């Protein structure tokens, strides 16, 4: 047999103050549903019409409020890195080891970064994980330029036609 509609042992004035100081609409609606139940003794169906929340959500909000208190209704940001092998500080420490060779002018190969990362984590990871690690910390691929920036456009073609090798080839054909 059900225990019925359990009462909330909360002061209406406290809920009203929290409701007025809420940060966003969703938080306001949660506090409003509790306030309407505590102060006005409204049933769940009427609270649902006023707040726009579903009956089941109102029941879960009231249950949460009853078990964990009003502080549990405040909204918290849901951002952040939840799935990661290493924390940001550990990643920076790992990259500082690699940076020593990079500063000296050495080439940082992704294979070495990947191998070092796997050793640190203790499990095998996809190679792309190492690429994402470097990208996350602002590292970029630096490759030699295919041509000199001050090169004149037609000079290369002229050299090909008039260079030493070209003139030797012309003499052989004659």
C-alpha positions in Angstrom: 0.0 0.0 0.0 1.4 3.4 -0.9 2.3 5.9 1.8 0.3 8.6 0.1 1.4 12.2 -0.6 4.2 12.8 1.8 4.6 16.2 3.3 7.6 18.4 2.9 9.1 19.9 6.1 10.3 23.1 4.5 9.5 26.8 5.2 7.6 28.5 2.4 9.5 31.8 2.9 12.9 30.0 2.4 11.6 28.4 -0.8 10.3 31.8 -2.0 13.6 33.5 -1.4 15.4 30.8 -3.4 12.8 30.9 -6.1 13.3 34.7 -6.5 17.1 34.3 -6.6 17.2 31.4 -9.1 19.7 31.6 -12.0 17.6 30.2 -14.8 14.1 29.2 -15.8 14.5 25.5 -15.1 15.7 26.2 -11.5 12.9 28.7 -11.0 10.3 26.1 -12.0 11.7 23.5 -9.6 11.6 25.9 -6.7 8.1 27.1 -7.8 6.8 23.5 -7.8 8.1 23.1 -4.2 6.7 26.5 -3.2 3.2 25.7 -4.6 3.1 22.4 -2.7 4.4 23.9 0.6 2.7 27.2 0.7 -0.5 26.6 -1.3 -1.0 22.8 -0.7 -1.7 22.3 -4.4 -2.0 18.8 -5.9 0.6 17.7 -8.4 -1.8 17.9 -11.4 -2.4 21.6 -10.8 1.3 22.3 -10.1 2.1 20.6 -13.5 -0.3 23.0 -15.3 1.1 26.1 -13.6 4.8 25.3 -14.0 4.8 23.4 -17.3 6.6 20.4 -15.7 5.3 16.9 -16.0 3.7 15.2 -13.0 6.5 12.6 -12.8 9.2 15.3 -12.8 7.4 17.2 -10.0 7.3 14.0 -8.0 11.0 13.4 -8.5 11.7 17.1 -7.6 9.7 16.8 -4.4 11.3 13.5 -3.5 14.8 14.9 -4.1 13.9 17.9 -2.0 12.6 15.7 0.8 15.7 13.5 0.9 18.6 15.9 0.1 17.1 19.3 0.9 16.6 22.5 -1.1 20.2 22.8 -2.0 19.9 19.8 -4.3 17.5 21.8 -6.5 19.9 24.4 -7.6 21.3 23.9 -11.0 24.9 23.3 -11.5 26.9 23.5 -14.8 27.3 20.3 -16.6 30.4 21.2 -18.5 33.9 19.7 -18.1 35.9 16.8 -19.2 34.4 13.6 -17.9 36.1 11.1 -20.2 39.9 11.4 -20.2 42.9 9.2 -19.7 44.9 11.9 -17.9 44.0 15.2 -16.2 45.1 18.5 -17.9 48.0 18.8 -15.5 49.2 15.3 -16.2 49.0 16.0 -20.0 51.0 19.2 -19.6 53.7 17.3 -17.6 53.8 14.7 -20.4 54.2 17.3 -23.1 56.9 19.1 -21.1 59.1 16.0 -21.5 58.5 16.1 -25.2 59.0 19.8 -25.4 62.6 19.6 -24.3 63.5 17.9 -27.6 61.3 20.2 -29.6 62.9 23.3 -28.2 66.3 22.1 -29.3 65.1 21.9 -32.8 64.4 18.2 -32.9 61.5 16.8 -34.8 58.6 15.6 -32.6 57.2 12.4 -34.2 53.7 11.3 -33.4 54.8 7.7 -32.9 57.0 8.7 -30.0 54.3 10.8 -28.5 51.8 8.0 -28.9 54.2 5.5 -27.3 54.9 7.8 -24.4 51.2 8.4 -23.9 50.4 4.7 -23.8 53.2 4.1 -21.3 51.8 6.9 -19.0 48.2 5.6 -19.3 49.1 1.9 -19.1 46.8 0.8 -21.9 46.7 0.9 -25.6 45.0 3.9 -27.2 44.2 4.9 -30.7 46.9 6.9 -32.5 44.5 9.7 -33.1 44.4 10.2 -29.3 47.9 11.5 -29.5 47.0 13.9 -32.3 44.1 15.2 -30.2 46.4 15.6 -27.2 48.8 17.8 -29.2 45.9 19.8 -30.7 44.3 20.3 -27.3 47.5 21.9 -26.0 48.1 24.2 -29.0 50.8 22.1 -30.8 50.6 22.2 -34.5 52.2 20.4 -37.4 55.2 22.4 -38.6 56.6 21.1 -41.9 59.1 22.6 -44.3 57.8 25.0 -46.9 57.6 23.6 -50.5 59.2 26.8 -51.8 61.0 29.8 -50.5 58.8 32.8 -49.6 61.0 35.3 -51.5 61.2 33.2 -54.6 60.4 34.9 -57.8 57.6 33.1 -59.8 59.3 32.6 -63.2 62.9 32.1 -62.0 62.5 28.3 -61.6 61.1 27.8 -65.1 63.9 29.9 -66.5 66.6 28.0 -64.7 65.1 24.7 -65.9 65.4 25.9 -69.5 68.7 27.7 -69.3 70.6 26.0 -66.5 73.8 23.9 -66.9 72.1 20.6 -67.2 69.7 22.0 -69.9 72.5 23.3 -72.0 74.4 20.0 -71.8 71.3 18.2 -73.0 70.9 20.6 -75.9 74.5 20.0 -77.0 74.0 16.2 -76.9 70.9 16.4 -79.1 72.8 18.3 -81.8 
